[in-house]
Amino acid sequence: MEKTGIVGYGAYVPKLRIKAETIAEVWGQDPNRIINGLGINEKSVPNKDEDTVTIATQIGKNALLRAGIKPEELGAVYVGSESHPYAVKPTSTIVAEALRVGTDYTALDTEFACKAGSAAVQIVMGLAGSGMIKYGLAIGADTAQGSPGDPLEYSAAAGGAGFIVGKDKKQFVAELNDTFSFSSDTPDFWRRPKADYPSHGGRFTGGPAYVKHVVGATLGLLKKTGTTVDDYNYVVFHMPNGKFPLAMGKKLGVPYSKMEAGFVVKDVGNTYSGCSLLGLAATLDIAKPGEKILMTSYGSGAGSDSFSITVTDLIDKKRNLAHTVKDYVDHKEYISYPTYAKFRGKII
């Protein structure tokens, strides 16, 4: 298996936003308590004509711009999400068609709560490293839903990021040094068929779920690579809210200064399958050649994927070929709760 790397990356976040205080006012809750407790000021909302397909397509376009390759050179298009528009019909082929990939490619939709995107990255790493494909596009994108009045309503957001992976080191903007996964049957979050909204185990989603798996994957990666958190310039943990990743930082000895670059949750919310990938993309937007990034995803049910990444000299040349995460975060338009509820199908 040859080493693989990121040859192009892209992100997208819808411009519509709803403030946490706007949601809190509707349900008669203290907005300061919500904001301080969850660490989320506002979240992104998909417009009425946006879904996982349109979001993933824009991500793919941005990734291709940075990669500088032809769409038809992609040998794989994988889209990870828990909000695929169809129960039976792939998102990945629609995205590939929109990107003009052609027909000679493998397509797959992945689903594993919020780590479906990172799992897709691991798969294309294997395909490219084995020589089965030249390049593979892995995307994590979601238009997450939260039941009205549920704590998830403050965090469930829209957006994501994607990465084109290859094995030609001359094209790497970042080398994927290694990856490690930690998984178990931990039912902290679920959605039954035909259910409109997911259910969750409340505080059980913390220690036994998120903490156990993020710590397990991160420590497993550090042991496998013979590194420590001190060897990394940046660290990205999955951000279901603003509280959990900061707790991980304290537990694993990671200062906020190493997490700040990818800490997009406070202004965007939790983009689920795109969350940790969006944090990684935001970090690549500012990282310097030679710097190292540690990224660990988390998906309920449960599992985490951890990655060791080294930025290369090409990053300075390629990062400005497409919109940065900050471009999307700063470009926003606030909406009211009734508009939000209508666009998200909470009311007809």
C-alpha positions as CSV (number, residue, x, y, z in Angstrom):
1,M,0.0,0.0,0.0
2,E,1.5,3.3,-1.1
3,K,1.1,6.5,0.9
4,T,-1.7,8.8,-0.2
5,G,-2.4,12.4,0.2
6,I,-5.0,15.2,-0.3
7,V,-4.6,16.7,-3.8
8,G,-7.6,19.0,-3.5
9,Y,-10.2,19.9,-1.0
10,G,-13.4,22.0,-0.9
11,A,-16.1,23.1,1.5
12,Y,-19.5,24.7,1.4
13,V,-21.8,26.2,4.0
14,P,-25.3,27.7,3.1
15,K,-25.5,31.4,3.7
16,L,-28.8,31.3,5.7
17,R,-28.4,31.4,9.5
18,I,-30.6,31.3,12.6
19,K,-29.4,32.6,15.9
20,A,-29.6,30.4,19.0
21,E,-31.4,33.2,20.8
22,T,-34.1,33.2,18.1
23,I,-34.8,29.5,18.7
24,A,-34.7,29.9,22.5
25,E,-37.2,32.7,22.4
26,V,-39.7,30.5,20.6
27,W,-39.5,27.8,23.3
28,G,-39.3,30.2,26.2
29,Q,-35.8,29.2,27.1
30,D,-32.9,31.4,28.4
31,P,-30.8,32.2,25.3
32,N,-27.7,32.9,27.4
33,R,-28.0,29.5,29.1
34,I,-28.3,27.8,25.7
35,I,-25.4,29.7,24.1
36,N,-23.1,29.2,27.1
37,G,-24.1,25.6,27.6
38,L,-23.8,24.5,24.1
39,G,-21.2,26.9,22.9
40,I,-23.2,27.7,19.7
41,N,-24.1,31.2,18.7
42,E,-25.9,30.4,15.5
43,K,-26.2,27.7,12.9
44,S,-26.4,27.3,9.1
45,V,-29.7,26.5,7.5
46,P,-30.2,25.1,4.0
47,N,-32.3,27.3,1.7
48,K,-35.5,25.8,0.2
49,D,-33.6,24.7,-2.9
50,E,-30.6,23.2,-1.1
51,D,-30.1,19.6,0.1
52,T,-27.2,17.2,0.6
53,V,-26.8,16.8,-3.2
54,T,-26.4,20.5,-4.0
55,I,-24.1,20.9,-1.0
56,A,-22.0,18.0,-2.0
57,T,-21.8,19.1,-5.6
58,Q,-20.5,22.6,-4.7
59,I,-18.0,20.9,-2.3
60,G,-16.8,18.7,-5.2
61,K,-16.5,21.7,-7.6
62,N,-14.3,23.5,-5.1
63,A,-12.2,20.4,-4.5
64,L,-11.6,19.9,-8.3
65,L,-10.6,23.6,-8.6
66,R,-7.8,23.1,-6.0
67,A,-6.8,19.7,-7.3
68,G,-6.4,21.0,-10.9
69,I,-7.5,17.7,-12.4
70,K,-10.3,16.8,-14.9
71,P,-13.5,15.4,-13.4
72,E,-13.2,12.3,-15.5
73,E,-10.0,11.4,-13.7
74,L,-11.9,10.6,-10.6
75,G,-12.2,6.9,-10.1
76,A,-14.4,7.1,-7.1
77,V,-17.1,9.4,-5.8
78,Y,-18.3,8.7,-2.3
79,V,-20.7,10.8,-0.3
80,G,-21.2,10.3,3.5
81,S,-24.4,11.7,5.0
82,E,-27.3,10.9,7.3
83,S,-29.6,13.1,5.3
84,H,-29.4,11.6,1.8
85,P,-32.5,12.9,-0.2
86,Y,-33.5,9.4,-1.2
87,A,-34.0,6.3,0.9
88,V,-33.3,4.2,-2.2
89,K,-31.2,6.1,-4.8
90,P,-27.6,7.1,-4.4
91,T,-26.6,10.7,-3.8
92,S,-23.1,9.9,-5.1
93,T,-24.1,9.3,-8.7
94,I,-26.2,12.5,-8.9
95,V,-23.2,14.4,-7.6
96,A,-20.8,12.7,-10.1
97,E,-23.2,13.5,-12.9
98,A,-23.3,17.2,-11.9
99,L,-19.5,17.2,-11.8
100,R,-19.3,15.6,-15.2
101,V,-17.2,12.7,-14.0
102,G,-18.4,10.4,-16.8
103,T,-19.2,6.7,-16.3
104,D,-15.9,5.0,-15.5
105,Y,-16.0,5.3,-11.7
106,T,-17.2,3.6,-8.5
107,A,-19.9,5.4,-6.5
108,L,-21.1,4.8,-2.9
109,D,-23.2,6.5,-0.3
110,T,-21.9,6.0,3.2
111,E,-23.9,6.4,6.4
112,F,-22.5,6.3,10.0
113,A,-24.1,9.2,11.8
114,C,-21.5,12.0,11.9
115,K,-18.5,10.0,10.7
116,A,-19.8,8.9,7.4
117,G,-17.5,11.5,5.7
118,S,-14.3,10.4,7.4
119,A,-15.1,6.8,6.7
120,A,-15.4,7.7,3.0
121,V,-12.0,9.3,3.2
122,Q,-10.5,6.1,4.6
123,I,-12.1,4.1,1.7
124,V,-10.6,6.3,-1.0
125,M,-7.3,6.2,0.8
126,G,-7.3,2.4,0.4
127,L,-8.5,2.5,-3.2
128,A,-5.9,5.1,-4.3
129,G,-3.1,3.5,-2.2
130,S,-3.7,0.1,-3.7
131,G,-3.6,1.5,-7.3
132,M,-7.3,0.6,-8.0
133,I,-8.0,4.2,-8.8
134,K,-5.9,7.3,-9.6
135,Y,-8.0,9.8,-7.6
136,G,-11.0,9.4,-5.3
137,L,-13.4,12.1,-4.0
138,A,-14.8,11.6,-0.5
139,I,-17.4,14.1,0.8
140,G,-19.1,14.5,4.1
141,A,-22.3,16.7,3.8
142,D,-25.5,17.0,5.7
143,T,-28.7,19.0,6.2
144,A,-29.3,17.8,9.7
145,Q,-32.6,17.9,11.5
146,G,-33.6,18.3,15.1
147,S,-37.1,17.9,16.6
148,P,-38.7,21.2,17.5
149,G,-37.8,22.2,21.0
150,D,-35.2,19.5,21.3
151,P,-31.6,20.5,22.2
152,L,-30.5,19.2,18.8
153,E,-32.5,22.0,17.1
154,Y,-29.8,24.5,18.3
155,S,-27.0,22.5,16.7
156,A,-28.2,20.5,13.7
157,A,-26.9,22.4,10.8
158,A,-26.1,22.2,7.1
159,G,-22.8,22.1,5.1
160,G,-19.7,20.0,4.7
161,A,-16.4,19.4,3.1
162,G,-14.6,16.9,0.8
163,F,-11.2,15.7,-0.2
164,I,-9.7,14.4,-3.4
165,V,-7.2,11.7,-2.5
166,G,-4.4,10.4,-4.8
167,K,-0.9,8.9,-4.4
168,D,1.3,11.2,-6.5
169,K,3.3,13.0,-3.8
170,K,4.1,15.8,-6.2
171,Q,0.4,16.8,-6.1
172,F,-0.2,16.6,-2.4
173,V,-1.3,19.7,-0.5
174,A,-1.2,17.4,2.6
175,E,0.0,13.9,3.1
176,L,-2.2,11.4,4.9
177,N,0.3,9.8,7.1
178,D,-1.9,7.3,8.8
179,T,-5.4,6.6,10.2
180,F,-6.9,4.7,13.1
181,S,-10.4,3.7,14.0
182,F,-12.2,2.9,17.3
183,S,-15.7,1.4,17.1
184,S,-18.4,-0.2,19.3
185,D,-22.1,-0.9,19.5
186,T,-23.0,2.2,21.6
187,P,-26.7,3.3,20.9
188,D,-26.4,7.0,21.9
189,F,-28.3,8.4,18.8
190,W,-30.6,6.8,16.3
191,R,-33.5,7.4,13.9
192,R,-35.9,4.6,12.9
193,P,-37.2,4.2,9.3
194,K,-39.9,6.8,8.5
195,A,-39.1,8.9,11.6
196,D,-38.8,12.6,10.8
197,Y,-36.3,13.3,13.6
198,P,-33.6,11.5,15.4
199,S,-33.6,10.4,19.1
200,H,-30.7,10.5,21.5
201,G,-29.7,9.3,24.9
202,G,-29.2,12.7,26.5
203,R,-26.2,12.8,28.7
204,F,-25.3,9.2,27.6
205,T,-24.1,10.8,24.4
206,G,-21.2,12.3,26.4
207,G,-18.9,10.0,28.4
208,P,-19.8,6.5,27.2
209,A,-20.2,7.6,23.6
210,Y,-18.4,10.7,22.3
211,V,-15.6,10.8,24.9
212,K,-14.8,7.1,24.9
213,H,-14.6,6.9,21.1
214,V,-12.7,10.1,20.4
215,V,-10.2,9.3,23.1
216,G,-9.9,5.7,21.9
217,A,-9.3,6.7,18.3
218,T,-6.9,9.6,19.1
219,L,-4.8,7.6,21.5
220,G,-4.8,4.7,19.1
221,L,-3.5,6.9,16.3
222,L,-0.8,8.4,18.5
223,K,0.4,5.0,19.6
224,K,0.3,3.7,16.0
225,T,2.3,6.6,14.7
226,G,4.6,7.0,17.7
227,T,3.6,10.6,18.1
228,T,2.1,12.8,20.9
229,V,-0.3,15.7,20.8
230,D,2.8,18.0,21.2
231,D,3.9,16.9,17.7
232,Y,0.8,18.5,16.1
233,N,0.3,22.1,15.3
234,Y,-3.4,21.8,14.9
235,V,-6.0,19.4,16.3
236,V,-9.6,19.0,15.1
237,F,-12.2,17.0,17.1
238,H,-15.7,16.3,15.9
239,M,-17.9,19.2,17.1
240,P,-21.5,18.2,18.1
241,N,-21.5,21.4,20.1
242,G,-18.9,23.8,21.5
243,K,-18.6,22.0,24.8
244,F,-17.5,18.4,24.0
245,P,-14.4,19.2,21.8
246,L,-13.1,21.6,24.4
247,A,-13.5,18.9,27.1
248,M,-11.5,16.6,24.8
249,G,-8.8,19.2,24.6
250,K,-8.5,19.4,28.4
251,K,-8.6,15.6,28.7
252,L,-5.9,15.0,26.1
253,G,-3.7,18.1,26.9
254,V,-4.6,20.0,23.7
255,P,-4.7,23.8,24.2
256,Y,-7.5,25.7,22.5
257,S,-4.8,27.6,20.4
258,K,-4.3,24.3,18.5
259,M,-8.1,23.8,18.0
260,E,-9.1,27.4,17.2
261,A,-8.5,27.2,13.4
262,G,-11.0,24.4,12.8
263,F,-13.4,25.4,15.6
264,V,-16.3,26.4,13.3
265,V,-19.1,25.0,15.4
266,K,-19.9,28.2,17.3
267,D,-20.8,30.1,14.1
268,V,-22.1,27.2,11.9
269,G,-23.4,24.5,14.2
270,N,-22.9,20.8,13.8
271,T,-22.8,19.8,10.1
272,Y,-22.9,16.1,11.1
273,S,-21.0,14.1,8.5
274,G,-19.3,17.2,7.3
275,C,-18.4,18.5,10.8
276,S,-14.9,17.3,11.4
277,L,-14.1,17.5,7.7
278,L,-15.2,21.1,7.7
279,G,-12.9,21.8,10.6
280,L,-10.0,20.1,8.7
281,A,-10.7,22.2,5.6
282,A,-10.7,25.4,7.7
283,T,-7.4,24.3,9.2
284,L,-5.9,23.6,5.8
285,D,-7.0,27.2,4.8
286,I,-4.5,28.7,7.2
287,A,-1.9,25.9,7.8
288,K,1.7,26.4,6.7
289,P,3.9,23.9,4.9
290,G,5.5,21.3,7.2
291,E,2.8,21.7,9.9
292,K,1.0,18.7,11.2
293,I,-2.7,18.2,11.8
294,L,-4.5,15.6,13.9
295,M,-8.2,15.1,13.1
296,T,-10.6,12.8,14.9
297,S,-14.2,12.4,13.8
298,Y,-17.1,10.8,15.8
299,G,-20.2,9.1,14.7
300,S,-23.0,7.9,17.0
301,G,-23.7,4.2,17.1
302,A,-20.6,4.5,17.6
303,G,-17.2,5.1,16.2
304,S,-14.3,7.5,15.6
305,D,-11.7,7.8,12.8
306,S,-8.5,9.6,13.6
307,F,-6.0,10.9,11.0
308,S,-2.4,12.2,11.1
309,I,-1.8,14.7,8.3
310,T,1.3,16.8,7.2
311,V,0.8,19.9,5.1
312,T,3.1,20.3,2.1
313,D,4.6,23.2,0.1
314,L,1.7,23.1,-2.4
315,I,-0.8,24.4,0.1
316,D,0.1,28.1,-0.5
317,K,-0.4,27.7,-4.2
318,K,-3.7,25.8,-4.1
319,R,-5.7,27.2,-1.1
320,N,-6.8,30.3,-2.8
321,L,-8.1,28.5,-5.9
322,A,-11.5,28.1,-4.3
323,H,-13.6,29.7,-1.6
324,T,-12.3,29.2,1.9
325,V,-14.4,28.0,4.9
326,K,-14.1,31.5,6.3
327,D,-15.6,32.9,3.1
328,Y,-18.7,30.8,3.6
329,V,-18.9,31.4,7.4
330,D,-18.7,35.2,6.9
331,H,-21.2,35.2,4.0
332,K,-24.5,35.0,5.9
333,E,-28.1,36.1,6.1
334,Y,-30.3,35.7,9.2
335,I,-33.8,34.3,9.0
336,S,-36.7,34.1,11.4
337,Y,-37.9,31.0,13.1
338,P,-41.1,30.7,10.9
339,T,-38.9,30.9,7.8
340,Y,-36.5,28.3,9.3
341,A,-39.4,26.0,10.2
342,K,-40.9,26.3,6.7
343,F,-37.6,25.6,4.9
344,R,-36.9,22.6,7.2
345,G,-40.3,21.1,6.7
346,K,-41.4,21.6,10.3
347,I,-44.5,23.3,9.1
348,I,-46.3,23.2,5.7
